[in-house]
Amino acid sequence: MIDMLANERDAGRLRDANVSLKLSALGQKIDEAFCLDNLRQLLEAARPRDVFIRLDMEGSDLTESTLRIFEQVYPDYPDHVGPVLQAYLKRTARDIARMCELKARVRLCKGAYKEPPEIAYQDMPTIRARFIEYMQRLLLEGRYPGIATHDDVLIEATKRFAAEHQIGSERFEFQMLYGIRPETQRALVRQGYRMRVYVLRDRVAALLLPATARAQGERLVRGEEPVPPLSYRTRSRCPGRTTLPCRPFMCRSSGTERP
Ligand SMILES: Cc1cc2nc3c(=O)[nH]c(=O)nc-3n(C[C@H](O)[C@H](O)[C@H](O)COP(=O)(O)OP(=O)(O)OC[C@H]3O[C@@H](n4cnc5c(N)ncnc54)[C@H](O)[C@@H]3O)c2cc1C
C-alpha cells in the first residue's frame, strides 16, 4: 500500500500519499512490543517514500497504549506519524496538552465508539464544545492539525477561529470520509481550505487501478518497460484506510501532512 500510493503520487496521479491504520491490526491487543515492532517496520518503509502514517484511535481500552506506542516511535519519525484524539473522552484535555508539548501532528475527531459516561461525554452540545476548545488549542499550539468532521457547526467554528487569529489555511486541514458530504468537501476547497478525503482500503485499488492501467499503456506506447505492480500484491497485508486525495478535492492541498 505504501509503495502503491507513493508510486501514484510520484507519477503525478495523486497529490499525496497518506495511510491511516488501526494499531489493533498490527497486534496491539496481542502484545504491545510486537505491535511496536510492526509499526516500526511500516514506518521504515514509509519514511523513505515520504508517506505519512496516521494512527487511528480506537476504544478507550487502547487510548493510553496507542499514545504510548506513538510516543515511542515519534522521535524517530516526527514527520511521518501522528495520533488521533477524540473530543468525547474526558481525558482528552490532558492528551491535547501532551501532544501540543510534543508538537505532534494530531487528527481531532468526535469519537466513534460507545464509551461509558464515567469517561466520555454523552451529549452532542458538550462534545461539540470540547471539540471546539481542542480545535482552538491545536490551531494555536499544535502542528498542522487535521480537523476530522462532517459537522457544519465544527467546520464553521474552525474557519471562524482561524480567520480571527490570522491562521492561514496552509496551517491545518479538514478531513472527511470518501463519499460523505462531497459537495461540502468541494466547497471547502473552493473557499481555499485544504481537504483530505479518506478512502477505505478496499476502494483504493478500484479507484487507482484504471489510472495505473492507463499509465502502463502510455509507457508501452513510448516503448518503455511497464512498471511491475509490486505494491498491489501487498495490498491485502496492509490494514486500515488510506487517503486518496481526489484531484477535485485536493487542488489546494500541500500534498502531505507536513506543514
Ligand atoms: C477523516 C476521519 C477520520 C476519523 N477517524 C476516527 C478515529 O480514528 N477514531 C474515532 O473514534 N473516530 C474517527 N472518526 C469518526 C468521528 O469520531 C465521528 O464519529 C464521525 O466523524 C461523525 O462525527 P462528525 O463530526 O463527522 O459529525 P456528525 O454530527 O455525526 O455528522 C454531521 C453530518 O455528516 C453526515 N455524516 C457524518 N458521518 C456520516 C457517515 N458515517 N455516513 C453518512 N453521513 C455521515 C451526516 O449528514 C451528519 O448529519 C473519523 C472521522 C473522520 C471524518
Ligand as a Chemical Component Dictionary entry (heavy atoms), coordinates in Angstrom:
data_LIG
# 
_chem_comp.id                   LIG 
_chem_comp.type                 NON-POLYMER 
_chem_comp.pdbx_formal_charge   0 
_chem_comp.three_letter_code    LIG 
# 
loop_
_chem_comp_atom.comp_id 
_chem_comp_atom.atom_id 
_chem_comp_atom.alt_atom_id 
_chem_comp_atom.type_symbol 
_chem_comp_atom.charge 
_chem_comp_atom.model_Cartn_x 
_chem_comp_atom.model_Cartn_y 
_chem_comp_atom.model_Cartn_z 
_chem_comp_atom.pdbx_ordinal 
LIG C1  C1  C 0 -11.380 11.568 8.449  1  
LIG C2  C2  C 0 -11.996 10.970 9.675  2  
LIG C3  C3  C 0 -11.250 10.153 10.494 3  
LIG C4  C4  C 0 -11.803 9.613  11.659 4  
LIG N1  N1  N 0 -11.022 8.858  12.488 5  
LIG C5  C5  C 0 -11.534 8.409  13.652 6  
LIG C6  C6  C 0 -10.727 7.712  14.601 7  
LIG O1  O1  O 0 -9.525  7.492  14.397 8  
LIG N2  N2  N 0 -11.309 7.301  15.751 9  
LIG C7  C7  C 0 -12.634 7.536  16.038 10 
LIG O2  O2  O 0 -13.104 7.172  17.122 11 
LIG N3  N3  N 0 -13.418 8.183  15.149 12 
LIG C8  C8  C 0 -12.916 8.610  13.971 13 
LIG N4  N4  N 0 -13.729 9.282  13.096 14 
LIG C9  C9  C 0 -15.180 9.330  13.333 15 
LIG C10 C10 C 0 -15.584 10.516 14.190 16 
LIG O3  O3  O 0 -15.131 10.320 15.509 17 
LIG C11 C11 C 0 -17.103 10.680 14.208 18 
LIG O4  O4  O 0 -17.694 9.543  14.775 19 
LIG C12 C12 C 0 -17.716 10.880 12.838 20 
LIG O5  O5  O 0 -16.910 11.707 12.037 21 
LIG C13 C13 C 0 -19.090 11.539 12.946 22 
LIG O6  O6  O 0 -18.984 12.803 13.526 23 
LIG P1  P1  P 0 -18.963 14.159 12.677 24 
LIG O7  O7  O 0 -18.192 15.151 13.450 25 
LIG O8  O8  O 0 -18.467 13.875 11.309 26 
LIG O9  O9  O 0 -20.390 14.740 12.644 27 
LIG P2  P2  P 0 -21.908 14.227 12.749 28 
LIG O10 O10 O 0 -22.625 15.261 13.532 29 
LIG O11 O11 O 0 -22.006 12.814 13.224 30 
LIG O12 O12 O 0 -22.314 14.308 11.255 31 
LIG C14 C14 C 0 -22.616 15.512 10.606 32 
LIG C15 C15 C 0 -23.322 15.134 9.318  33 
LIG O13 O13 O 0 -22.385 14.459 8.462  34 
LIG C16 C16 C 0 -23.002 13.343 7.855  35 
LIG N5  N5  N 0 -22.315 12.113 8.285  36 
LIG C17 C17 C 0 -21.423 12.018 9.289  37 
LIG N6  N6  N 0 -20.939 10.771 9.377  38 
LIG C18 C18 C 0 -21.540 10.068 8.394  39 
LIG C19 C19 C 0 -21.459 8.722  7.976  40 
LIG N7  N7  N 0 -20.612 7.843  8.551  41 
LIG N8  N8  N 0 -22.210 8.341  6.926  42 
LIG C20 C20 C 0 -23.042 9.211  6.315  43 
LIG N9  N9  N 0 -23.178 10.509 6.675  44 
LIG C21 C21 C 0 -22.424 10.928 7.690  45 
LIG C22 C22 C 0 -24.443 13.358 8.236  46 
LIG O14 O14 O 0 -25.136 14.120 7.256  47 
LIG C23 C23 C 0 -24.468 14.152 9.520  48 
LIG O15 O15 O 0 -25.686 14.788 9.730  49 
LIG C24 C24 C 0 -13.168 9.867  11.959 50 
LIG C25 C25 C 0 -13.927 10.701 11.141 51 
LIG C26 C26 C 0 -13.358 11.251 10.021 52 
LIG C27 C27 C 0 -14.174 12.165 9.158  53 
# 
loop_
_chem_comp_bond.comp_id 
_chem_comp_bond.atom_id_1 
_chem_comp_bond.atom_id_2 
_chem_comp_bond.value_order 
_chem_comp_bond.pdbx_ordinal 
LIG C1  C2  SING 1  
LIG C2  C3  SING 2  
LIG C2  C26 DOUB 3  
LIG C3  C4  DOUB 4  
LIG C4  N1  SING 5  
LIG C4  C24 SING 6  
LIG N1  C5  DOUB 7  
LIG C5  C6  SING 8  
LIG C5  C8  SING 9  
LIG C6  O1  DOUB 10 
LIG C6  N2  SING 11 
LIG N2  C7  SING 12 
LIG C7  O2  DOUB 13 
LIG C7  N3  SING 14 
LIG N3  C8  DOUB 15 
LIG C8  N4  SING 16 
LIG N4  C9  SING 17 
LIG N4  C24 SING 18 
LIG C9  C10 SING 19 
LIG C10 O3  SING 20 
LIG C10 C11 SING 21 
LIG C11 O4  SING 22 
LIG C11 C12 SING 23 
LIG C12 O5  SING 24 
LIG C12 C13 SING 25 
LIG C13 O6  SING 26 
LIG O6  P1  SING 27 
LIG P1  O7  DOUB 28 
LIG P1  O8  SING 29 
LIG P1  O9  SING 30 
LIG O9  P2  SING 31 
LIG P2  O10 DOUB 32 
LIG P2  O11 SING 33 
LIG P2  O12 SING 34 
LIG O12 C14 SING 35 
LIG C14 C15 SING 36 
LIG C15 O13 SING 37 
LIG C15 C23 SING 38 
LIG O13 C16 SING 39 
LIG C16 N5  SING 40 
LIG C16 C22 SING 41 
LIG N5  C17 SING 42 
LIG N5  C21 SING 43 
LIG C17 N6  DOUB 44 
LIG N6  C18 SING 45 
LIG C18 C19 SING 46 
LIG C18 C21 DOUB 47 
LIG C19 N7  SING 48 
LIG C19 N8  DOUB 49 
LIG N8  C20 SING 50 
LIG C20 N9  DOUB 51 
LIG N9  C21 SING 52 
LIG C22 O14 SING 53 
LIG C22 C23 SING 54 
LIG C23 O15 SING 55 
LIG C24 C25 DOUB 56 
LIG C25 C26 SING 57 
LIG C26 C27 SING 58 
# 
